[in-house]
């Protein structure tokens, strides 16, 4: 039986986890959007509170205007890029809901590719990553190595989040939600959502959830998540060492409910199609 790091939570069935009461099922308000990139017309974000233009490594990332889940997409071929982390990089100020006094949020992303056949076995693969260091003040979505000593094979999807941890030790100061039985060898598009609440509250009231294709796969509650960032040195990375496609990136300053996440998946439309615009617009 595989062993798991302190703070890991492994969940493979929806009925293992109680679904919380839903809120805001009516839609997603545009005023809560920090960053939204449809990738329909190009790489520049459609909505951004900060710099909407990412830095792209053109040898590793191409824009395809027609092959996405809803229109365009980014196509990654970063199999041998190691830990360079220059595939697709957005600046974080304004584009991520950081607040020293407390914040919550949602990361929503569509992925296409077979993690067991397409990816480099030597590395974990991070479709989404923001941190000072992976084990220090971080939020990330990654696909584990095959035959990992903790998780085995095939690859699992992890939602990792660490507080301030000067030791930058993977075994200290962080938590992981882990989902297996992905079934992504179908090469269809799959929707991944990570939510977080009560970051920097100063209390042990943190709450996080991981969803795949509208289903709640793992949750964690009752921890203290303290994050201290100098945003000038923090960036949002997409597709670290990834081989596959990414579409419809959405970052919000609110943690969506289970019901809203399910609706976002089940409606089969890009997020922008059902934003509730602020009154008067």
MOLINJO-V472477 format. One record per pair of residues at least 12 apart in sequence whose ideal C-beta (glycine too) atoms are under 7 Angstrom apart, sorted by the first residue. I is the first residue (numbers start at 0). J is the second residue. Records with the same first field share a line. If there is no record, write none. Layout:
I = J ; J
This chain:
1 = 149 ; 150 ; 151
2 = 149
3 = 149
4 = 149 ; 170 ; 175
5 = 170
6 = 173 ; 174 ; 175
7 = 175 ; 177
8 = 176 ; 177 ; 217 ; 219
9 = 177 ; 179
10 = 178 ; 216 ; 217
11 = 178 ; 179 ; 180
13 = 214 ; 215
16 = 215 ; 217 ; 218
18 = 215 ; 257
19 = 256 ; 257
21 = 256 ; 257 ; 258 ; 259
22 = 256
23 = 255 ; 256 ; 259
24 = 256 ; 258 ; 259 ; 262
25 = 275
26 = 273 ; 274 ; 275
27 = 251 ; 270 ; 274
28 = 274 ; 275 ; 277
29 = 274 ; 276 ; 277
30 = 277
31 = 251 ; 252 ; 253
32 = 46 ; 251
33 = 48 ; 93 ; 94 ; 95 ; 96 ; 250 ; 251 ; 252
34 = 46 ; 47 ; 89 ; 94 ; 248 ; 250
35 = 249 ; 270 ; 271
36 = 248
37 = 69 ; 70 ; 71 ; 247 ; 269 ; 271
38 = 62 ; 67 ; 71 ; 72 ; 73 ; 246
39 = 70 ; 71
40 = 71
41 = 62
42 = 55 ; 62 ; 73
45 = 271
47 = 93 ; 94
48 = 93 ; 94
49 = 90 ; 92 ; 93 ; 94
50 = 90
53 = 87 ; 88 ; 89
54 = 88
55 = 87
56 = 85 ; 86
59 = 75 ; 76 ; 77 ; 80 ; 86
60 = 73 ; 75 ; 86 ; 87 ; 238
61 = 74
66 = 244
67 = 244 ; 246
68 = 109 ; 188 ; 246 ; 247
69 = 246 ; 247 ; 269
72 = 244 ; 245 ; 246
73 = 87 ; 244 ; 245
74 = 244
75 = 238 ; 241 ; 242 ; 243 ; 245
76 = 242
77 = 238 ; 240 ; 241 ; 242
78 = 119 ; 242
79 = 119
80 = 240
84 = 236 ; 239
86 = 237 ; 238 ; 239 ; 241
87 = 237 ; 238
88 = 234 ; 235 ; 236
89 = 234 ; 235
90 = 234
91 = 129 ; 230 ; 233 ; 234 ; 235
92 = 230
94 = 235 ; 250
95 = 129 ; 235 ; 250
96 = 252
97 = 228 ; 230
98 = 199
99 = 199
100 = 199
101 = 197 ; 198 ; 199 ; 200
102 = 198 ; 199 ; 252
103 = 195 ; 196 ; 197 ; 198 ; 253 ; 254
104 = 195 ; 250 ; 251 ; 252 ; 253 ; 254
105 = 192 ; 194 ; 251 ; 253 ; 254 ; 255
106 = 127 ; 138 ; 192 ; 193 ; 250
107 = 192 ; 249 ; 263 ; 270
108 = 126 ; 127 ; 191 ; 245 ; 248
109 = 188 ; 190 ; 245 ; 246 ; 247
110 = 126 ; 189 ; 191 ; 243 ; 245
111 = 186 ; 188 ; 243 ; 244
112 = 242 ; 243 ; 244
113 = 183 ; 184 ; 186
114 = 142 ; 154 ; 181 ; 183
115 = 145 ; 153 ; 154 ; 184
116 = 184
117 = 242 ; 243
118 = 142 ; 242
119 = 240
120 = 144 ; 145
122 = 144 ; 240
123 = 141 ; 142 ; 143 ; 144
124 = 141 ; 142 ; 239 ; 240 ; 241
125 = 139 ; 140 ; 141 ; 236 ; 239
126 = 140 ; 237 ; 238 ; 241 ; 245
127 = 139 ; 140 ; 237
128 = 236 ; 239
129 = 233 ; 235 ; 236
131 = 228 ; 233
132 = 167
134 = 161 ; 164 ; 167 ; 168 ; 169 ; 172 ; 173
135 = 161 ; 163 ; 164 ; 167
136 = 161 ; 162 ; 163 ; 226 ; 227 ; 228
137 = 159 ; 160 ; 161
138 = 160 ; 195
139 = 159
140 = 156 ; 158 ; 191 ; 193
141 = 157 ; 159
142 = 154 ; 156
143 = 155 ; 157
150 = 177
155 = 177 ; 178 ; 179
156 = 178 ; 181 ; 191 ; 211
157 = 175 ; 176 ; 177
158 = 176 ; 193 ; 207 ; 209
159 = 173 ; 175
160 = 173 ; 174 ; 195 ; 207 ; 224
161 = 173
162 = 224 ; 225 ; 226
163 = 225 ; 226 ; 227
174 = 219 ; 222
176 = 207 ; 209 ; 217 ; 219
177 = 217
178 = 209 ; 211 ; 216 ; 217
189 = 211 ; 212
190 = 212 ; 213 ; 264
191 = 211
192 = 210 ; 260
193 = 209
194 = 207 ; 208 ; 254 ; 255
195 = 207 ; 254
196 = 254
198 = 224 ; 226
199 = 225 ; 226
202 = 223
203 = 221 ; 222 ; 223
204 = 221
205 = 222 ; 223 ; 224
206 = 220
207 = 219
210 = 260
212 = 264
213 = 260 ; 261 ; 264 ; 265
215 = 257
247 = 269 ; 270
249 = 270
